């Protein structure tokens, strides 16, 4: 009987040892596979900070808890429901959760390596030049991910008529017709009211008159220099200026003047002469400070040439309406491309 009991005890111990050995082996395998994945760069968004000591120091200074790795992910500014408007911009940043509760955005090392048919104007920025569905590859340091974008068109007669985006990347055709054009006799036109460029879209002309009257009341005499130009007139000016060899004159279809919503404003004794030096004047400061009150924005600001596609023009103002102009200002936008990048229910 004792031998039988002994045999039973041996059979019970061996499986227990085997089970413990299997558990230890599984744990070792899990550590071998899991730990490097946890602390390495991969699809889960974790990057090994030991590879980036300067980044680790910057994150800790910003209040981000760091050990051996930190989890991050991509976020796109001016993007709503993964839909963007044609001609707008999407700015991509790498987002890291902060111990203070708010996310920390890092854009310096973010790059769009495959624009999927769209145009990259800055390493972390996309210009939406074509409608359609796109998967773009975005990288931060050695981590990469795919972002899906839907670029939707904008129709002139839709909700966005006032903020219709016209630039080198988003043009209107030769058959595009501006709104009701008018010439106001109470506006001081540099070329006189008989010249075709004195025409403006009706609401734009009314707003321009109010703005010039307000400027005059404060001692600033401003002149309306150039308003509407049709496709063919723009084509003639474009090729006279040198065509594709220059960027100072817009190609036909790519000029805001064709919309009737843009106006070149001048001042001073040499009001026929336009130059970047105009930004050093009191008139320019007044305009940029007050134009939004009348529905206008400075269309081509300095430092944003790659986004707008045009050189700095301190004389070129665009009408988008008082509500949109106030929102534009409140959001801190500097270009219409940035403002139009996020669809709004207006």
LUMDRENTI-386957 format. One record per residue (C-alpha): x, y, z; residue in three letters. Coordinates in steps of 0.001 Angstrom, whole numbers, plus 500000, padded with zeros to 6 digits. Each point is the difference from the previous one (the first is absolute). Layout:
REM LUMDRENTI-386957
(lumti (X, Y, Z), ALA);
...
END
This chain:
REM LUMDRENTI-386957
(lumti (500000, 500000, 500000), UNK);
(lumti (502842, 502447, 500881), UNK);
(lumti (501604, 499537, 496585), UNK);
(lumti (496723, 500827, 498325), UNK);
(lumti (499620, 503178, 502045), UNK);
(lumti (503568, 501002, 499140), UNK);
(lumti (499332, 499581, 496319), UNK);
(lumti (496901, 502187, 500282), UNK);
(lumti (502024, 502806, 501688), UNK);
(lumti (502611, 499908, 497244), UNK);
(lumti (497357, 500344, 497296), UNK);
(lumti (498528, 503042, 501736), UNK);
(lumti (503341, 501796, 500393), UNK);
(lumti (501277, 499566, 496441), UNK);
(lumti (497110, 501838, 498307), UNK);
(lumti (500339, 502850, 502495), UNK);
(lumti (503678, 500399, 499200), UNK);
(lumti (499241, 499864, 496305), UNK);
(lumti (497254, 502594, 500360), UNK);
(lumti (502292, 502343, 501917), UNK);
(lumti (502707, 499563, 497376), UNK);
(lumti (497534, 500805, 497231), UNK);
(lumti (498812, 503097, 501849), UNK);
(lumti (503570, 501219, 500446), UNK);
(lumti (500757, 499326, 496343), UNK);
(lumti (496879, 501919, 498890), UNK);
(lumti (500969, 502898, 502221), UNK);
(lumti (503501, 500101, 498548), UNK);
(lumti (498634, 499887, 496435), UNK);
(lumti (497518, 502762, 500833), UNK);
(lumti (502766, 502163, 501399), UNK);
(lumti (502229, 499346, 497019), UNK);
(lumti (497216, 500963, 497575), UNK);
(lumti (498085, 502585, 501986), UNK);
(lumti (502632, 502162, 501689), UNK);
(lumti (501872, 501033, 496845), UNK);
(lumti (496669, 500742, 498357), UNK);
(lumti (498857, 502056, 502965), UNK);
(lumti (503095, 502165, 500029), UNK);
(lumti (500639, 500231, 496289), UNK);
(lumti (498527, 501960, 497113), UNK);
(lumti (497024, 498259, 498512), UNK);
(lumti (496407, 500271, 498930), UNK);
(lumti (498851, 500538, 503572), UNK);
(lumti (501587, 503456, 499863), UNK);
(lumti (502679, 499390, 502653), UNK);
(lumti (503477, 501340, 499345), UNK);
(lumti (503108, 499160, 501999), UNK);
(lumti (501119, 503219, 501652), UNK);
(lumti (503385, 498484, 500747), UNK);
(lumti (500690, 500547, 496287), UNK);
(lumti (499086, 503682, 500285), UNK);
(lumti (501542, 501531, 503154), UNK);
(lumti (499319, 503593, 498897), UNK);
(lumti (496355, 499169, 499379), UNK);
(lumti (499740, 498317, 503392), UNK);
(lumti (501414, 503081, 501695), UNK);
(lumti (497566, 502260, 498138), UNK);
(lumti (497036, 497831, 500939), UNK);
(lumti (500952, 499890, 503660), UNK);
(lumti (500403, 503777, 500012), UNK);
(lumti (496491, 500234, 498545), UNK);
(lumti (498609, 497816, 502784), UNK);
(lumti (499680, 496740, 498079), UNK);
(lumti (500623, 496863, 502044), UNK);
(lumti (502743, 498023, 498325), UNK);
(lumti (501666, 496742, 500954), UNK);
(lumti (501367, 497888, 497197), UNK);
(lumti (497322, 500806, 497474), UNK);
(lumti (497078, 502298, 499396), UNK);
(lumti (496874, 499464, 497938), UNK);
(lumti (499066, 502500, 497324), UNK);
(lumti (497816, 500295, 496952), UNK);
(lumti (499320, 502222, 497008), UNK);
(lumti (497423, 502731, 499954), UNK);
(lumti (499002, 502341, 497183), UNK);
(lumti (499112, 503617, 500588), UNK);
(lumti (497255, 501636, 497912), UNK);
(lumti (498508, 496576, 499436), UNK);
(lumti (496423, 499021, 500827), UNK);
(lumti (498625, 496474, 499596), UNK);
(lumti (502922, 499195, 497721), UNK);
(lumti (498531, 502322, 497367), UNK);
(lumti (501815, 502969, 498517), UNK);
(lumti (499035, 502642, 497476), UNK);
(lumti (501748, 500248, 496655), UNK);
(lumti (502852, 502483, 500064), UNK);
(lumti (500297, 499993, 503791), UNK);
(lumti (502914, 498913, 502159), UNK);
(lumti (500371, 497236, 502556), UNK);
(lumti (502738, 500417, 502601), UNK);
(lumti (501153, 496780, 501662), UNK);
(lumti (501477, 499751, 503496), UNK);
(lumti (501096, 497176, 502310), UNK);
(lumti (497927, 500005, 503190), UNK);
(lumti (501340, 498729, 503342), UNK);
(lumti (497807, 499894, 503138), UNK);
(lumti (501266, 502285, 502745), UNK);
(lumti (499894, 499403, 503732), UNK);
(lumti (498369, 503425, 500278), UNK);
(lumti (496969, 498734, 498163), UNK);
(lumti (500396, 501831, 496705), UNK);
(lumti (501646, 498402, 496947), UNK);
(lumti (503437, 501102, 498872), UNK);
(lumti (500353, 500572, 496272), UNK);
(lumti (503316, 499576, 498229), UNK);
(lumti (500209, 501087, 496372), UNK);
(lumti (503698, 500526, 499451), UNK);
(lumti (500870, 496436, 499029), UNK);
(lumti (496664, 499056, 498458), UNK);
(lumti (500267, 499319, 496277), UNK);
(lumti (497571, 498944, 497301), UNK);
(lumti (502027, 497601, 497910), UNK);
(lumti (497309, 498934, 497542), UNK);
(lumti (497381, 502560, 499121), UNK);
(lumti (497936, 497529, 497996), UNK);
(lumti (499563, 502383, 497081), UNK);
(lumti (499603, 503113, 502144), UNK);
(lumti (502619, 502716, 500283), UNK);
(lumti (502309, 500551, 502976), UNK);
(lumti (500876, 503658, 500464), UNK);
(lumti (501728, 499539, 503353), UNK);
(lumti (501300, 496698, 501463), UNK);
(lumti (497033, 499799, 502388), UNK);
(lumti (497385, 501620, 497770), UNK);
(lumti (497842, 498847, 497102), UNK);
(lumti (498454, 502237, 497362), UNK);
(lumti (496749, 498391, 498877), UNK);
(lumti (500283, 500348, 496231), UNK);
(lumti (497762, 497160, 498803), UNK);
(lumti (496641, 498622, 501097), UNK);
(lumti (499747, 496356, 500972), UNK);
(lumti (501000, 497445, 502650), UNK);
(lumti (503640, 499901, 501110), UNK);
(lumti (502145, 497961, 502355), UNK);
(lumti (503033, 502067, 500931), UNK);
(lumti (502991, 498666, 501888), UNK);
(lumti (501123, 502111, 502939), UNK);
(lumti (503209, 499471, 501998), UNK);
(lumti (501319, 501272, 503296), UNK);
(lumti (503650, 499088, 500556), UNK);
(lumti (499973, 496284, 499137), UNK);
(lumti (496294, 499420, 500672), UNK);
(lumti (497546, 500081, 497107), UNK);
(lumti (496266, 499670, 499480), UNK);
(lumti (497460, 500398, 497229), UNK);
(lumti (497415, 502795, 500155), UNK);
(lumti (496864, 499880, 497880), UNK);
(lumti (498711, 503244, 498480), UNK);
(lumti (496938, 500827, 497967), UNK);
(lumti (500359, 503149, 497895), UNK);
(lumti (496644, 501490, 499032), UNK);
(lumti (499328, 502711, 497389), UNK);
(lumti (498562, 503440, 500645), UNK);
(lumti (497271, 501402, 497775), UNK);
(lumti (499749, 503774, 499430), UNK);
(lumti (496221, 499973, 500491), UNK);
(lumti (500123, 497933, 503191), UNK);
(lumti (500405, 500896, 503658), UNK);
(lumti (503611, 501033, 499424), UNK);
(lumti (499429, 502500, 497181), UNK);
(lumti (501536, 502890, 501945), UNK);
(lumti (502987, 497923, 501105), UNK);
(lumti (500533, 498358, 496611), UNK);
(lumti (503659, 499067, 499902), UNK);
(lumti (501886, 501081, 496888), UNK);
(lumti (503768, 499542, 499831), UNK);
(lumti (502692, 498351, 497871), UNK);
(lumti (498845, 496586, 501207), UNK);
(lumti (496244, 500560, 499815), UNK);
(lumti (498951, 501913, 496890), UNK);
(lumti (496647, 500891, 498448), UNK);
(lumti (499448, 499444, 496306), UNK);
(lumti (499617, 502525, 497220), UNK);
(lumti (496223, 499553, 500141), UNK);
(lumti (499777, 500979, 503678), UNK);
(lumti (497712, 502985, 500454), UNK);
(lumti (500330, 502338, 502961), UNK);
(lumti (496954, 501303, 501859), UNK);
(lumti (498148, 503164, 499024), UNK);
(lumti (502663, 502546, 499065), UNK);
(lumti (499562, 503683, 500691), UNK);
(lumti (501896, 503291, 500029), UNK);
(lumti (499372, 502495, 502788), UNK);
(lumti (500406, 503665, 499148), UNK);
(lumti (500697, 500830, 503650), UNK);
(lumti (503239, 497977, 500074), UNK);
(lumti (503278, 501700, 499046), UNK);
(lumti (501278, 497794, 497162), UNK);
(lumti (503602, 500556, 498916), UNK);
(lumti (499125, 499235, 496377), UNK);
(lumti (496596, 501648, 500003), UNK);
(lumti (496565, 498398, 499851), UNK);
(lumti (500146, 499355, 496245), UNK);
(lumti (502781, 497419, 500323), UNK);
(lumti (498897, 496356, 500146), UNK);
(lumti (502110, 499257, 503073), UNK);
(lumti (497846, 502413, 501995), UNK);
(lumti (497265, 497355, 500105), UNK);
(lumti (499441, 497921, 503127), UNK);
(lumti (497463, 497500, 501233), UNK);
(lumti (497109, 502059, 501378), UNK);
(lumti (500341, 499167, 503711), UNK);
(lumti (503786, 500344, 499789), UNK);
(lumti (499647, 503483, 498508), UNK);
(lumti (497641, 501050, 502787), UNK);
(lumti (502386, 498726, 502668), UNK);
(lumti (502961, 501681, 498301), UNK);
(lumti (498184, 503333, 499951), UNK);
(lumti (499286, 499734, 503741), UNK);
(lumti (503630, 499128, 500752), UNK);
(lumti (501461, 502843, 497921), UNK);
(lumti (497591, 502485, 501599), UNK);
(lumti (501035, 498831, 503479), UNK);
(lumti (503674, 500364, 499058), UNK);
(lumti (499402, 503497, 498652), UNK);
(lumti (498267, 500996, 503238), UNK);
(lumti (503216, 499107, 501816), UNK);
(lumti (502202, 501925, 497579), UNK);
(lumti (500994, 497259, 497538), UNK);
(lumti (499284, 500486, 496286), UNK);
(lumti (499820, 496651, 498239), UNK);
(lumti (499465, 499234, 496320), UNK);
(lumti (498395, 496984, 498345), UNK);
(lumti (502567, 498982, 497419), UNK);
(lumti (498954, 496732, 498385), UNK);
(lumti (496901, 497859, 500504), UNK);
(lumti (498478, 497556, 497512), UNK);
(lumti (501990, 498432, 497184), UNK);
(lumti (498616, 497227, 497830), UNK);
(lumti (501844, 496834, 498955), UNK);
(lumti (501240, 501365, 496675), UNK);
(lumti (501283, 503274, 501394), UNK);
(lumti (501874, 498052, 502674), UNK);
(lumti (501436, 497718, 497328), UNK);
(lumti (501359, 502991, 498098), UNK);
(lumti (501566, 501505, 503146), UNK);
(lumti (501505, 496637, 500957), UNK);
(lumti (501868, 499502, 496747), UNK);
(lumti (501070, 503647, 499818), UNK);
(lumti (501628, 499526, 503422), UNK);
(lumti (501940, 496924, 498864), UNK);
(lumti (497575, 497127, 500458), UNK);
(lumti (501202, 497095, 502128), UNK);
(lumti (503428, 501602, 500463), UNK);
(lumti (498579, 502415, 502617), UNK);
(lumti (497690, 499807, 503029), UNK);
(lumti (498911, 503630, 500355), UNK);
(lumti (497065, 499699, 497574), UNK);
(lumti (497489, 497159, 500348), UNK);
(lumti (499284, 497592, 497145), UNK);
(lumti (496577, 500338, 498366), UNK);
(lumti (497343, 498413, 502212), UNK);
(lumti (502229, 500285, 503060), UNK);
(lumti (499418, 503676, 500726), UNK);
(lumti (497580, 501134, 502677), UNK);
(lumti (499203, 503032, 497851), UNK);
(lumti (497933, 497701, 497773), UNK);
(lumti (497612, 499475, 502936), UNK);
(lumti (499182, 503680, 500419), UNK);
(lumti (500736, 499556, 503718), UNK);
(lumti (503546, 501403, 499986), UNK);
(lumti (501238, 503560, 499868), UNK);
(lumti (503437, 501578, 499799), UNK);
(lumti (500107, 503064, 502246), UNK);
(lumti (502617, 502763, 499769), UNK);
(lumti (500824, 503269, 501721), UNK);
(lumti (502492, 502848, 500090), UNK);
(lumti (501255, 502203, 497192), UNK);
(lumti (501244, 497065, 497915), UNK);
(lumti (496800, 498028, 500296), UNK);
(lumti (500514, 498379, 496576), UNK);
(lumti (503232, 498398, 501224), UNK);
(lumti (499610, 496812, 502065), UNK);
(lumti (502867, 498612, 502098), UNK);
(lumti (500675, 498049, 503176), UNK);
(lumti (501162, 503261, 501610), UNK);
(lumti (496338, 500890, 500399), UNK);
(lumti (499958, 497923, 503185), UNK);
(lumti (502039, 502724, 501731), UNK);
(lumti (497178, 502521, 499680), UNK);
(lumti (497292, 501110, 502420), UNK);
(lumti (497370, 499181, 497357), UNK);
(lumti (501118, 496380, 499889), UNK);
(lumti (499882, 499720, 503768), UNK);
(lumti (496510, 501450, 500064), UNK);
(lumti (498779, 497639, 497297), UNK);
(lumti (501401, 496841, 501556), UNK);
(lumti (498575, 500965, 503374), UNK);
(lumti (496499, 500962, 498846), UNK);
(lumti (499340, 498216, 496690), UNK);
(lumti (498315, 497019, 501697), UNK);
(lumti (497303, 502344, 501359), UNK);
(lumti (498840, 500462, 496410), UNK);
(lumti (500439, 496387, 498909), UNK);
(lumti (503476, 500230, 498447), UNK);
(lumti (503260, 498159, 500679), UNK);
(lumti (503569, 500633, 498858), UNK);
(lumti (500225, 497174, 497490), UNK);
(lumti (503737, 499507, 499423), UNK);
(lumti (501914, 500628, 503273), UNK);
(lumti (503752, 499887, 500338), UNK);
(lumti (501532, 496629, 500876), UNK);
(lumti (497201, 497869, 498543), UNK);
(lumti (500977, 500079, 496343), UNK);
(lumti (500280, 496209, 499706), UNK);
(lumti (496462, 499577, 501284), UNK);
(lumti (498268, 502749, 498015), UNK);
(lumti (502170, 499490, 496929), UNK);
(lumti (500639, 503740, 499682), UNK);
(lumti (502460, 502596, 501221), UNK);
(lumti (499163, 502371, 502856), UNK);
(lumti (497519, 502637, 498802), UNK);
(lumti (499168, 502656, 502620), UNK);
(lumti (497488, 501542, 497572), UNK);
(lumti (497858, 496931, 499194), UNK);
(lumti (496870, 499540, 502136), UNK);
(lumti (497318, 497357, 499646), UNK);
(lumti (496360, 500237, 501026), UNK);
(lumti (498631, 496955, 501871), UNK);
(lumti (497186, 501674, 501931), UNK);
(lumti (499935, 501527, 503519), UNK);
(lumti (499082, 496779, 501838), UNK);
(lumti (502669, 497906, 498297), UNK);
(lumti (502589, 502772, 500364), UNK);
(lumti (499309, 500275, 503743), UNK);
(lumti (500287, 496226, 500406), UNK);
(lumti (503175, 500050, 497902), UNK);
(lumti (501484, 502565, 502370), UNK);
(lumti (498798, 498238, 503162), UNK);
(lumti (501539, 496709, 498861), UNK);
(lumti (503328, 501707, 499372), UNK);
(lumti (500059, 498996, 496332), UNK);
(lumti (502618, 501576, 497770), UNK);
(lumti (498887, 498565, 496650), UNK);
(lumti (496696, 499145, 498377), UNK);
(lumti (501445, 496551, 499262), UNK);
(lumti (500282, 499342, 503718), UNK);
(lumti (496485, 501295, 500673), UNK);
(lumti (498461, 497929, 497206), UNK);
(lumti (501755, 496792, 501012), UNK);
(lumti (497246, 499166, 502488), UNK);
(lumti (496396, 499754, 498762), UNK);
(lumti (497550, 502184, 501918), UNK);
(lumti (496249, 500097, 500164), UNK);
(lumti (499249, 503581, 499057), UNK);
END
